[in-house]
C-alpha cells in the first residue's frame, strides 16, 4: 500500500491516523502510517508543547502531524467570560437538570470546567505556533481552509497543509486557497461531518481537484481502504477506529461504551460543538432530542455550555451517558488491540483484497 504521498511525507503506508492521544499517534507513526495528533483538547500551549516533545522522542524518528480547528475567517471572540454571558440561562438550566436526571455526579469540590478552548480561533493559532517549533510533517485543519496568513506561514516552514471537505466545491475552494491535501470526509465519519456519503464523496472530490485526496469516513479495514484507493484516493484518513486501541487510555468508560455499540448506534447532532458532528448515541444525546429540549447554540458557545457536563460524564461510571464523537464504523470496533496489530491486519487485508480483485481480470 504505497502512493506518492509516502515519498512526500516520508511514511511507509498512506494511512493517516487522527487521534486525541499522543500515545496512539506515536504508535501509528511507528507502525508506518502518519499519526496526526488532535490539538483541540489542549487549552494550554505548554501542555501541547509537552505532548509534542514526548512524540519527538517516541516516534522512533518517524514523521507525525497535527490537527487544528480553525475557521478561515477570524470570528469575534472576546474573553471566555464574555462568551459565557451569551449563553441563555435556560440552556444552562437544561444541562443541569439533564445531568441530574441521568444520575451524573457533580465534580469534586474545587474542580470546574473551563471548556475545550481549542475551538477558539486565538487558541488554535497558538497551537500552530507551538507545532511549528517541532519537526511536524503535516498540519490538518478540521474546519476547512485555515486563514491565508496561516497557510503562508506553514508553507514557509516547509510543511504541507491538509483540510477536510464534505463537498466537491469545498475541495476546490481549499485548493484555491493553497491547501495541499484534501481529506474527503463522508457522512459516516465521526466528529464534524457533512451530508454526502464517502462512496459518493471521494470520487467527486478526486475529480474536482488536482491534489492528493484522502478518503475518510467509515474506514476500518483493508477492504475499505482498497475501496477508497479504487475510488481514486491517495490514502485513507482514519479517526474513530483508533479509539479502541490499547494505547488509547484517556477514557476506559468511553472504550467500554464503544465496544458494545453497533453501526446504528450513532447520531449526527450539533450538541457537541454547535456544528453537525456524529456522536455515539447515548442517553445524553437522546435527552437533547426530546420535545422541549433547547436548540444547540452556535460554536463555540455550545462547547462552553456543555464543557463541565463532559467532564462530569467522563468522571462517571455509566457508559450509557458518555459523550464521544465516533463514526458508524464503531460497529467494527469490538475488541481492544494494539495499534501495531490494527495496522498489520489492515495492510494484510488490503493486499489480499487487491490480489482478489486482480484475479477477476484474468
C-alpha positions as a printed Julia matrix, in Angstrom:
362×3 Matrix{Float64}:
   0.0     0.0     0.0
   2.06    2.87   -1.3
   1.33    6.14   -3.11
   3.21    9.33   -3.93
   2.27   10.72   -0.52
   4.51    8.15    1.12
   7.61    9.59   -0.52
   6.44   13.15    0.02
   5.87   12.71    3.75
   8.42   10.0     4.5
   5.91    7.34    5.56
   5.64    3.66    4.65
   1.88    3.48    4.14
  -0.66    6.21    3.24
  -2.64    5.58    6.42
  -3.28    8.83    8.3
  -4.44    8.28   11.87
  -6.19   11.17   13.59
  -6.37   10.83   17.37
  -6.57   12.98   20.51
  -3.92   10.76   22.14
  -0.21   11.36   21.64
   0.41    7.73   22.59
  -1.85    6.47   19.8
  -0.44    8.99   17.31
   3.13    7.91   18.03
   2.18    4.25   17.71
   0.56    4.9    14.31
   3.73    6.62   13.1
   5.91    3.81   14.43
   3.7     1.33   12.54
   4.42    3.1     9.25
   1.46    5.47    8.96
   1.25    9.16    9.83
  -0.04    9.77   13.36
  -1.94   13.06   13.49
  -2.42   14.49   16.98
  -5.65   16.42   17.54
  -4.74   19.67   19.27
  -8.2    20.89   20.19
  -8.13   19.39   23.68
  -5.05   21.41   24.65
  -6.12   24.65   26.31
  -2.59   25.4    27.47
   0.22   25.86   24.95
   2.68   24.33   27.41
   0.62   21.14   27.59
   0.67   20.83   23.8
   4.39   21.52   23.75
   4.95   18.73   26.29
   2.85   16.31   24.24
   4.73   17.09   21.03
   8.06   16.89   22.83
   7.04   13.45   24.04
   6.17   12.46   20.47
   9.54   13.75   19.27
  11.15   11.15   21.49
   8.69    8.3    20.98
   8.03    8.07   17.23
  11.35    6.3    16.56
  12.25    9.11   14.2
   9.11    8.55   12.11
   7.1    11.59   10.94
   3.88   12.81   12.51
   1.39   15.64   12.06
  -1.11   17.74   13.99
  -4.76   18.65   13.53
  -6.14   22.07   14.47
  -9.64   23.56   14.48
  -9.59   26.99   12.88
 -12.19   28.74   10.71
 -10.92   30.55    7.61
 -12.38   33.83    8.82
 -11.45   35.33   12.17
 -14.55   35.43   14.41
 -15.17   37.95   17.14
 -14.32   36.07   20.31
 -13.98   38.29   23.33
 -12.89   36.63   26.55
 -14.24   33.35   27.85
 -16.2    35.35   30.44
 -17.75   37.47   27.69
 -18.7    34.38   25.73
 -20.25   32.68   28.74
 -22.51   35.68   29.24
 -24.01   34.99   25.81
 -25.29   31.56   26.88
 -29.0    31.71   27.83
 -29.82   30.7    31.39
 -32.47   28.33   30.04
 -29.74   26.33   28.28
 -27.67   26.19   31.46
 -30.72   25.02   33.43
 -31.45   22.31   30.87
 -27.92   20.93   31.1
 -28.0    20.82   34.9
 -31.46   19.23   35.02
 -30.47   16.64   32.43
 -27.34   15.65   34.31
 -29.42   15.26   37.46
 -31.96   13.04   35.68
 -29.16   10.91   34.21
 -27.57   10.47   37.62
 -24.27   12.09   36.65
 -22.44   13.13   39.83
 -21.02   16.63   40.29
 -17.31   17.35   40.08
 -15.28   17.21   43.28
 -15.06   20.47   45.22
 -12.64   22.92   43.68
 -12.82   21.45   40.2
 -14.57   23.3    37.4
 -14.77   23.17   33.65
 -13.32   25.96   31.53
 -14.21   24.08   28.37
 -12.13   22.97   25.44
 -10.84   26.35   24.33
  -9.13   24.87   21.28
 -12.33   25.7    19.41
 -11.41   29.38   19.8
  -9.53   30.95   16.9
  -6.9    32.54   19.1
  -6.13   29.26   20.87
  -5.91   27.4    17.55
  -3.34   29.95   16.38
  -1.27   29.24   19.48
  -1.41   25.55   18.51
   0.13   26.43   15.14
   2.84   28.44   16.89
   3.79   25.5    19.1
   3.5    22.87   16.35
   5.92   24.71   14.1
   8.54   24.54   16.84
   8.56   20.75   16.36
   9.5    18.58   13.34
   5.91   18.06   12.19
   5.27   16.89    8.61
   1.63   17.95    8.25
  -0.9    20.43    9.64
  -4.53   19.48    9.02
  -7.47   21.76    9.7
 -10.8    20.26   10.72
 -12.83   23.31    9.65
 -11.65   23.61    6.06
  -9.04   26.06    4.83
  -7.07   27.86    7.54
  -6.7    31.65    7.13
  -4.41   32.7     4.28
  -1.68   34.0     6.57
  -1.57   30.69    8.45
  -1.25   28.71    5.23
   1.54   31.03    4.09
   3.39   30.66    7.36
   3.06   26.86    7.42
   4.26   26.62    3.82
   7.23   28.85    4.65
   8.2    26.25    7.24
   8.13   23.56    4.55
   5.04   21.86    5.95
   2.05   20.89    3.76
  -1.5    21.77    4.77
  -4.49   19.42    4.68
  -8.13   20.4     5.04
 -11.34   18.44    5.44
 -14.07   18.74    2.8
 -17.62   17.45    2.66
 -18.39   18.6    -0.9
 -16.54   18.95   -4.19
 -17.0    22.72   -4.06
 -15.34   22.79   -0.64
 -12.36   20.91   -2.05
 -11.97   23.31   -4.98
 -12.07   26.26   -2.59
  -9.41   24.66   -0.37
  -7.03   24.14   -3.28
  -7.6    27.7    -4.5
  -6.66   28.84   -1.0
  -3.38   26.93   -1.12
  -4.29   23.66    0.6
  -2.02   20.77   -0.46
  -4.06   17.7     0.57
  -7.85   17.37    0.72
  -9.48   14.99    3.19
 -12.81   13.94    1.7
 -14.8    13.1     4.82
 -18.09   11.37    4.25
 -21.33   11.35    6.21
 -20.37    8.12    8.03
 -17.46    9.77    9.8
 -17.24   10.67   13.47
 -16.97   14.26   14.59
 -17.75   17.15   12.23
 -19.13   15.75    9.02
 -21.32   16.72    6.08
 -24.26   15.04    4.37
 -22.64   13.15    1.46
 -21.6     9.52    1.95
 -17.97    8.5     1.46
 -18.65    6.27   -1.57
 -20.15    9.26   -3.41
 -17.94   11.99   -1.99
 -14.46   10.58   -2.65
 -14.68   10.3    -6.46
 -16.48   13.66   -6.55
 -13.57   15.31   -4.75
 -10.92   13.4    -6.72
 -12.48   14.67   -9.93
 -12.73   18.22   -8.58
  -9.09   18.86   -7.63
  -5.57   18.07   -8.81
  -4.01   17.46   -5.39
  -3.86   14.22   -3.37
  -7.16   13.24   -1.75
  -7.53   11.18    1.41
 -10.71    9.16    1.92
 -12.32    9.49    5.35
 -15.49    8.16    6.91
 -16.34    4.55    7.69
 -12.86    3.12    7.08
 -11.8     0.37    9.46
 -10.5    -2.49    7.34
  -8.2    -3.31    4.46
 -11.19   -3.94    2.21
 -12.47   -0.44    2.86
  -9.01    1.02    2.31
  -8.81   -0.81   -1.03
 -12.22    0.57   -1.97
 -11.0     4.08   -1.17
  -7.97    3.63   -3.41
 -10.21    2.26   -6.17
 -12.24    5.48   -5.94
  -9.1     7.49   -6.66
  -7.88    8.35   -3.17
  -4.16    8.64   -2.46
  -4.57    7.36    1.07
  -7.01    6.94    3.94
  -7.76    9.13    6.94
  -8.95    7.14    9.95
 -10.06    8.57   13.27
 -12.69    6.55   15.09
 -11.0     3.19   14.65
  -8.1     4.07   16.93
 -10.36    4.79   19.92
 -10.44    1.11   20.92
  -6.7     0.53   20.61
  -4.66   -0.47   23.63
  -2.69    2.79   23.55
  -5.85    4.89   23.96
  -6.03    5.14   27.74
  -7.74    8.51   28.18
 -11.2     7.09   28.92
 -11.82    3.42   29.81
 -15.5     4.3    30.25
 -15.7     5.54   26.65
 -13.95    2.43   25.35
 -16.47    0.27   27.18
 -19.35    2.1    25.5
 -17.74    1.96   22.05
 -17.0    -1.78   22.26
 -20.68   -2.5    22.92
 -22.03   -0.27   20.13
 -23.29   -1.26   16.68
 -23.02    0.71   13.46
 -26.52    2.09   14.02
 -25.67    3.48   17.45
 -24.52    6.94   16.33
 -26.32   10.21   15.72
 -25.43   13.38   13.83
 -26.16   16.38   16.02
 -24.99   19.89   16.92
 -24.97   19.33   20.69
 -21.21   18.67   20.95
 -19.77   21.84   19.42
 -22.58   23.75   17.73
 -21.73   22.32   14.3
 -23.09   18.99   12.95
 -20.99   16.16   14.36
 -21.53   12.42   14.62
 -21.55   11.11   18.19
 -22.22    7.85   19.95
 -25.95    7.63   20.63
 -26.46    7.6    24.4
 -28.97    8.79   26.98
 -27.16   12.15   26.87
 -27.74   12.63   23.13
 -31.31   11.34   23.41
 -32.1    13.92   26.09
 -31.23   16.69   23.63
 -33.57   15.16   21.04
 -36.63   15.14   23.32
 -39.51   17.6    22.78
 -38.84   20.78   24.72
 -35.05   20.46   24.62
 -33.34   23.71   23.58
 -31.7    24.14   20.2
 -27.91   23.81   20.36
 -26.01   27.09   20.36
 -23.5    28.09   17.65
 -19.79   27.31   18.02
 -18.05   27.99   20.4
 -20.95   28.75   22.78
 -22.3    25.18   22.71
 -18.93   23.76   23.68
 -18.65   26.18   26.58
 -22.19   25.27   27.63
 -21.52   21.52   27.82
 -17.85   21.58   28.83
 -18.39   20.88   32.51
 -21.06   18.31   31.64
 -18.48   16.43   29.56
 -16.05   16.47   32.47
 -18.72   15.16   34.83
 -19.75   12.45   32.39
 -16.13   11.39   31.95
 -15.83   11.03   35.73
 -18.98    8.89   35.99
 -19.09    5.1    35.81
 -22.07    4.86   33.45
 -21.26    4.1    29.77
 -24.86    4.82   28.78
 -24.32    8.58   29.15
 -20.91    9.13   27.53
 -20.45   11.98   25.06
 -17.99   10.93   22.35
 -17.57   11.67   18.64
 -17.38    8.41   16.71
 -18.31    7.23   13.22
 -20.58    4.44   12.02
 -17.51    2.19   11.8
 -17.95    1.77   15.57
 -19.8    -1.45   14.73
 -16.45   -2.98   13.73
 -14.69   -1.82   16.89
 -15.32   -4.91   19.01
 -12.05   -5.54   20.83
  -9.06   -3.7    22.26
  -5.87   -4.31   20.25
  -2.5    -2.59   19.96
  -2.12   -0.07   17.15
   0.59   -2.22   15.53
  -1.83   -5.16   15.31
  -4.61   -2.99   13.85
  -2.22   -1.62   11.23
  -0.81   -5.05   10.34
  -4.29   -6.53    9.89
  -5.41   -3.58    7.76
  -2.4    -3.93    5.46
  -2.77   -7.7     5.22
  -6.44   -7.45    4.26
  -5.65   -4.65    1.82
  -3.1    -6.84    0.0
  -5.49   -9.81   -0.04
  -8.26   -7.63   -1.44
  -6.09   -6.2    -4.22
  -4.93   -9.72   -5.14
  -8.52  -10.97   -5.23
  -9.62   -8.1    -7.44
  -6.64   -8.62   -9.75
  -7.75  -12.22  -10.33
 -11.16  -11.02  -11.51
  -9.46   -9.6   -14.63
  -7.84  -12.86  -15.63
